[in-house]
Amino acid sequence: MAPSRSASCCCPPRPRLSAGPEKVAFPSGDQRSVLYADVDRPDIKQVRRLFAAPETARGARAGAPRPARALLTMEIYAARTDDRGEPLRDGNGRLVRGDLTAVFVMEKRAGWGAEYPDDLRNGEWEYARFTADGRSGPADTRACLGCHKPKAAQAYVFSSEKLIGAR
């Protein structure tokens, strides 16, 4: 059966996609147990902590491709600032973490991503944003897909080298 056209529009309705962040659940503590990188972003006054599920980290260390069920988490913290709004640094020159503001999750499952157009598809990865208390955040993940797309050779992961070295 052909899709119906709206009387007020000459374009067919967009197909409903089953892709999207609603597939990704907020990760439990054990799924975030391997801290593999801390990333300071003074330009945007953020500290990012990168975690992998244990099996994802083990596979990366072994040089295996990211398997289905791979799970990566990025916790976003506001950097603490001084009276002038400049980020504070600790004795090692690292930004000082303030409050947790968001949690971003990349999850890979067999068959995921097929509904995306080629210019956005990131293999079988889905992305989701959560608030600090684990509630679903904004649902539009096109920015995540577009940003990670150029990293196809690194399994769409910006921090692949750090993940490979995770202990």
PASEBA-1860 file (N, C-alpha, C; in nm, 3 decimals):
! residues 167
1> MAPSRSAS> 0.084/-0.117/0.000/0.000/0.000/0.000/0.089/0.124/0.000 ~ 0.062/0.217/-0.088/0.142/0.339/-0.099/0.112/0.431/0.018 ~ 0.217/0.506/0.064/0.192/0.600/0.173/0.094/0.707/0.130 ~ 0.008/0.748/0.221/-0.089/0.852/0.188/-0.021/0.987/0.189 ~ -0.072/1.077/0.110/-0.018/1.213/0.105/-0.114/1.305/0.179 ~ -0.056/1.398/0.248/-0.137/1.495/0.320/-0.202/1.589/0.219 ~ -0.323/1.630/0.247/-0.393/1.721/0.157/-0.324/1.856/0.150 ~ -0.248/1.893/0.254/-0.184/2.024/0.255/-0.040/2.019/0.208
9> CCCPPRPR> 0.008/1.903/0.171/0.149/1.893/0.131/0.160/1.797/0.013 ~ 0.251/1.828/-0.076/0.270/1.742/-0.192/0.372/1.632/-0.166 ~ 0.435/1.633/-0.052/0.540/1.535/-0.021/0.482/1.418/0.058 ~ 0.531/1.298/0.030/0.483/1.185/0.110/0.534/1.198/0.253 ~ 0.463/1.141/0.349/0.509/1.150/0.488/0.641/1.075/0.502 ~ 0.723/1.121/0.597/0.849/1.054/0.624/0.820/0.920/0.688 ~ 0.896/0.818/0.652/0.875/0.688/0.716/0.915/0.696/0.863 ~ 0.843/0.624/0.946/0.877/0.622/1.089/0.997/0.529/1.107
17> LSAGPEKV> 1.100/0.581/1.168/1.221/0.503/1.189/1.217/0.436/1.326 ~ 1.270/0.317/1.334/1.281/0.252/1.463/1.417/0.280/1.525 ~ 1.499/0.359/1.459/1.628/0.398/1.513/1.609/0.512/1.611 ~ 1.704/0.528/1.698/1.701/0.644/1.785/1.745/0.616/1.927 ~ 1.759/0.724/2.005/1.814/0.713/2.140/1.725/0.636/2.238 ~ 1.599/0.619/2.207/1.511/0.546/2.298/1.551/0.400/2.311 ~ 1.635/0.351/2.221/1.686/0.214/2.230/1.791/0.200/2.340 ~ 1.857/0.309/2.374/1.972/0.306/2.465/1.924/0.334/2.608
25> AFPSGDQR> 1.960/0.245/2.700/1.924/0.261/2.841/2.039/0.329/2.915 ~ 2.004/0.397/3.023/2.106/0.457/3.110/2.192/0.345/3.166 ~ 2.325/0.355/3.151/2.411/0.245/3.193/2.421/0.231/3.345 ~ 2.422/0.107/3.391/2.440/0.081/3.534/2.586/0.104/3.571 ~ 2.613/0.108/3.698/2.749/0.136/3.746/2.853/0.041/3.692 ~ 2.822/-0.090/3.686/2.922/-0.184/3.636/2.949/-0.167/3.487 ~ 2.855/-0.108/3.414/2.877/-0.083/3.272/2.967/0.038/3.250 ~ 2.993/0.113/3.357/3.082/0.229/3.350/3.204/0.206/3.439
33> SVLYADVD> 3.246/0.083/3.455/3.350/0.053/3.553/3.492/0.073/3.503 ~ 3.514/0.080/3.374/3.650/0.097/3.322/3.666/0.242/3.277 ~ 3.730/0.321/3.363/3.761/0.459/3.327/3.885/0.454/3.238 ~ 3.874/0.502/3.114/3.989/0.493/3.026/4.044/0.628/2.983 ~ 3.978/0.737/3.015/4.033/0.868/2.982/3.960/0.979/3.057 ~ 4.036/1.081/3.093/3.982/1.207/3.140/4.023/1.311/3.037 ~ 3.929/1.389/2.992/3.955/1.487/2.886/3.914/1.625/2.937 ~ 4.011/1.715/2.944/3.982/1.853/2.983/3.946/1.933/2.859
41> RPDIKQVR> 3.838/2.009/2.868/3.796/2.098/2.760/3.787/2.240/2.815 ~ 3.901/2.309/2.834/3.896/2.444/2.889/3.820/2.542/2.799 ~ 3.817/2.513/2.668/3.748/2.600/2.573/3.599/2.610/2.602 ~ 3.542/2.505/2.659/3.399/2.506/2.692/3.375/2.479/2.841 ~ 3.484/2.489/2.919/3.478/2.474/3.065/3.411/2.343/3.105 ~ 3.464/2.234/3.050/3.411/2.101/3.075/3.523/2.003/3.106 ~ 3.487/1.905/3.187/3.572/1.788/3.209/3.489/1.669/3.164 ~ 3.551/1.584/3.082/3.482/1.465/3.031/3.553/1.342/3.084
49> RLFAAPET> 3.476/1.249/3.139/3.530/1.122/3.187/3.474/1.014/3.097 ~ 3.563/0.932/3.039/3.524/0.831/2.942/3.534/0.692/3.004 ~ 3.424/0.618/2.996/3.415/0.485/3.055/3.375/0.384/2.949 ~ 3.415/0.260/2.972/3.373/0.149/2.887/3.320/0.038/2.975 ~ 3.226/-0.036/2.921/3.184/-0.159/2.988/3.304/-0.252/2.986 ~ 3.320/-0.337/3.087/3.439/-0.424/3.094/3.463/-0.506/2.967 ~ 3.358/-0.566/2.911/3.379/-0.648/2.791/3.418/-0.564/2.670 ~ 3.373/-0.439/2.665/3.412/-0.349/2.556/3.560/-0.315/2.568
57> ARGARAGA> 3.606/-0.286/2.690/3.748/-0.255/2.712/3.836/-0.376/2.683 ~ 3.795/-0.494/2.728/3.873/-0.617/2.701/3.889/-0.640/2.551 ~ 3.780/-0.626/2.477/3.785/-0.645/2.333/3.876/-0.544/2.265 ~ 3.872/-0.420/2.310/3.956/-0.316/2.250/4.104/-0.345/2.277 ~ 4.137/-0.387/2.399/4.277/-0.420/2.432/4.328/-0.535/2.346 ~ 4.239/-0.629/2.315/4.277/-0.746/2.235/4.282/-0.714/2.086 ~ 4.245/-0.591/2.049/4.248/-0.552/1.909/4.127/-0.596/1.829 ~ 4.026/-0.643/1.900/3.904/-0.689/1.833/3.819/-0.570/1.791
65> PRPARALL> 3.742/-0.585/1.684/3.649/-0.478/1.649/3.546/-0.464/1.760 ~ 3.487/-0.346/1.769/3.385/-0.325/1.873/3.270/-0.420/1.847 ~ 3.244/-0.511/1.942/3.140/-0.611/1.920/3.000/-0.553/1.939 ~ 2.902/-0.627/1.890/2.764/-0.592/1.924/2.757/-0.596/2.075 ~ 2.680/-0.506/2.131/2.665/-0.488/2.276/2.778/-0.405/2.336 ~ 2.864/-0.345/2.252/2.967/-0.255/2.303/2.898/-0.134/2.364 ~ 2.955/-0.082/2.472/2.894/0.029/2.544/3.002/0.124/2.592 ~ 2.991/0.251/2.552/3.082/0.357/2.594/3.001/0.469/2.656
73> TMEIYAAR> 3.053/0.525/2.762/2.983/0.632/2.834/3.076/0.750/2.853 ~ 3.022/0.870/2.834/3.097/0.993/2.860/3.019/1.076/2.961 ~ 3.079/1.093/3.079/3.020/1.181/3.180/3.073/1.322/3.157 ~ 2.984/1.419/3.157/3.022/1.559/3.135/3.007/1.635/3.268 ~ 3.115/1.699/3.308/3.116/1.779/3.430/3.145/1.924/3.394 ~ 3.082/2.015/3.464/3.119/2.156/3.452/3.253/2.171/3.523 ~ 3.344/2.244/3.463/3.470/2.273/3.530/3.444/2.379/3.636 ~ 3.504/2.363/3.752/3.492/2.466/3.856/3.569/2.589/3.809
81> TDDRGEPL> 3.518/2.705/3.843/3.580/2.830/3.798/3.611/2.922/3.916 ~ 3.702/3.016/3.890/3.737/3.116/3.991/3.641/3.235/3.982 ~ 3.669/3.338/4.058/3.582/3.457/4.061/3.570/3.526/3.926 ~ 3.668/3.508/3.839/3.666/3.571/3.707/3.604/3.480/3.601 ~ 3.561/3.360/3.641/3.502/3.266/3.547/3.603/3.180/3.474 ~ 3.729/3.186/3.516/3.835/3.105/3.455/3.836/2.967/3.521 ~ 3.856/2.861/3.441/3.858/2.727/3.499/3.971/2.710/3.601 ~ 3.939/2.644/3.711/4.039/2.613/3.813/4.115/2.488/3.772
89> RDGNGRLV> 4.242/2.483/3.810/4.327/2.367/3.779/4.384/2.311/3.908 ~ 4.403/2.179/3.909/4.461/2.114/4.026/4.614/2.122/4.018 ~ 4.683/2.057/4.112/4.828/2.060/4.117/4.896/1.998/3.996 ~ 4.823/1.917/3.920/4.878/1.855/3.798/4.841/1.932/3.672 ~ 4.774/2.046/3.688/4.735/2.127/3.573/4.604/2.083/3.508 ~ 4.537/1.985/3.567/4.408/1.936/3.513/4.295/2.024/3.565 ~ 4.189/2.036/3.483/4.071/2.109/3.527/4.009/2.039/3.647 ~ 3.952/2.119/3.736/3.886/2.066/3.855/3.739/2.042/3.822
97> RGDLTAVF> 3.695/1.918/3.843/3.555/1.883/3.814/3.461/1.950/3.912 ~ 3.350/2.000/3.855/3.239/2.050/3.935/3.126/1.951/3.928 ~ 3.006/2.000/3.906/2.887/1.915/3.903/2.876/1.836/3.773 ~ 2.826/1.713/3.787/2.792/1.632/3.671/2.673/1.698/3.603 ~ 2.683/1.723/3.472/2.574/1.791/3.401/2.501/1.703/3.301 ~ 2.569/1.600/3.247/2.506/1.514/3.147/2.586/1.385/3.134 ~ 2.519/1.284/3.078/2.583/1.156/3.049/2.546/1.120/2.906 ~ 2.648/1.098/2.823/2.626/1.057/2.684/2.665/0.910/2.672
105> VMEKRAGW> 2.588/0.836/2.594/2.612/0.693/2.580/2.614/0.656/2.432 ~ 2.712/0.573/2.396/2.719/0.509/2.264/2.699/0.361/2.290 ~ 2.605/0.302/2.219/2.583/0.159/2.234/2.569/0.096/2.096 ~ 2.629/-0.020/2.082/2.627/-0.090/1.954/2.554/-0.223/1.970 ~ 2.460/-0.248/1.880/2.387/-0.375/1.879/2.372/-0.421/1.735 ~ 2.369/-0.550/1.717/2.352/-0.607/1.583/2.221/-0.556/1.523 ~ 2.230/-0.505/1.401/2.112/-0.458/1.329/2.075/-0.313/1.354 ~ 2.132/-0.250/1.455/2.100/-0.110/1.482/2.159/-0.021/1.373
113> GAEYPDDL> 2.094/0.088/1.345/2.146/0.189/1.253/2.105/0.173/1.109 ~ 2.046/0.060/1.074/2.011/0.035/0.934/1.910/0.136/0.880 ~ 1.832/0.197/0.968/1.728/0.291/0.924/1.782/0.428/0.888 ~ 1.908/0.457/0.926/1.965/0.589/0.899/2.011/0.599/0.755 ~ 2.004/0.718/0.698/2.061/0.736/0.564/2.213/0.722/0.572 ~ 2.275/0.688/0.461/2.420/0.664/0.457/2.501/0.782/0.508 ~ 2.453/0.905/0.486/2.531/1.020/0.529/2.532/1.039/0.681 ~ 2.448/0.966/0.754/2.445/0.972/0.900/2.482/0.841/0.968
121> RNGEWEYA> 2.459/0.732/0.903/2.476/0.602/0.969/2.617/0.584/1.024 ~ 2.624/0.538/1.147/2.751/0.508/1.215/2.757/0.359/1.243 ~ 2.759/0.279/1.139/2.760/0.135/1.158/2.635/0.094/1.235 ~ 2.655/0.023/1.346/2.542/-0.023/1.427/2.534/0.051/1.561 ~ 2.592/0.169/1.568/2.590/0.249/1.691/2.464/0.333/1.701 ~ 2.417/0.348/1.824/2.313/0.444/1.860/2.370/0.532/1.970 ~ 2.316/0.652/1.984/2.363/0.749/2.081/2.244/0.796/2.164 ~ 2.272/0.832/2.288/2.168/0.889/2.374/2.233/0.986/2.472
129> RFTADGRS> 2.153/1.083/2.512/2.196/1.180/2.613/2.102/1.167/2.731 ~ 2.162/1.171/2.850/2.085/1.163/2.974/2.123/1.280/3.064 ~ 2.031/1.315/3.152/2.062/1.416/3.253/2.150/1.350/3.359 ~ 2.203/1.430/3.450/2.290/1.377/3.555/2.220/1.272/3.641 ~ 2.088/1.284/3.654/2.014/1.187/3.737/1.957/1.071/3.656 ~ 1.998/1.058/3.530/1.962/0.941/3.451/1.836/0.952/3.367 ~ 1.774/1.069/3.365/1.655/1.085/3.279/1.699/1.108/3.135 ~ 1.619/1.063/3.040/1.650/1.085/2.899/1.657/1.233/2.869
137> GPADTRAC> 1.758/1.269/2.792/1.775/1.409/2.752/1.715/1.432/2.615 ~ 1.760/1.538/2.548/1.708/1.566/2.413/1.723/1.444/2.322 ~ 1.622/1.420/2.241/1.616/1.298/2.160/1.685/1.309/2.025 ~ 1.715/1.427/1.978/1.774/1.443/1.845/1.924/1.414/1.852 ~ 1.965/1.302/1.797/2.106/1.263/1.802/2.177/1.281/1.667 ~ 2.116/1.357/1.577/2.181/1.380/1.447/2.318/1.445/1.464 ~ 2.333/1.533/1.564/2.464/1.597/1.586/2.568/1.491/1.625 ~ 2.529/1.395/1.707/2.621/1.286/1.746/2.660/1.205/1.624
145> LGCHKPKA> 2.561/1.166/1.546/2.586/1.086/1.426/2.679/1.160/1.329 ~ 2.649/1.288/1.306/2.729/1.368/1.213/2.872/1.389/1.261 ~ 2.889/1.409/1.391/3.022/1.433/1.447/3.107/1.306/1.443 ~ 3.049/1.191/1.475/3.123/1.065/1.479/3.143/1.003/1.340 ~ 3.064/1.044/1.242/3.070/0.985/1.107/3.212/0.983/1.048 ~ 3.290/1.092/1.059/3.425/1.090/1.001/3.521/0.991/1.069 ~ 3.481/0.935/1.182/3.567/0.843/1.256/3.537/0.697/1.222 ~ 3.485/0.670/1.105/3.451/0.533/1.065/3.572/0.440/1.077
153> AQAYVFSS> 3.690/0.486/1.040/3.809/0.401/1.045/3.848/0.366/1.189 ~ 3.798/0.442/1.285/3.824/0.415/1.427/3.698/0.361/1.495 ~ 3.615/0.293/1.420/3.489/0.235/1.471/3.397/0.344/1.526 ~ 3.407/0.466/1.471/3.323/0.581/1.508/3.353/0.632/1.648 ~ 3.467/0.596/1.704/3.503/0.632/1.840/3.622/0.727/1.838 ~ 3.605/0.849/1.887/3.712/0.947/1.890/3.828/0.902/1.978 ~ 3.797/0.830/2.083/3.898/0.793/2.182/3.947/0.649/2.165 ~ 3.944/0.596/2.044/3.983/0.456/2.020/4.120/0.422/2.074
161> EKLIGAR> 4.220/0.509/2.050/4.355/0.480/2.097/4.361/0.470/2.249 ~ 4.292/0.559/2.316/4.289/0.554/2.463/4.214/0.430/2.512 ~ 4.108/0.394/2.442/4.033/0.276/2.479/4.118/0.150/2.464 ~ 4.197/0.142/2.359/4.284/0.027/2.336/4.384/0.012/2.451 ~ 4.426/0.124/2.507/4.522/0.121/2.618/4.457/0.110/2.755 ~ 4.326/0.097/2.761/4.254/0.093/2.890/4.295/-0.028/2.971 ~ 4.306/-0.009/3.100/4.339/-0.119/3.192/4.229/-0.144/3.290
END
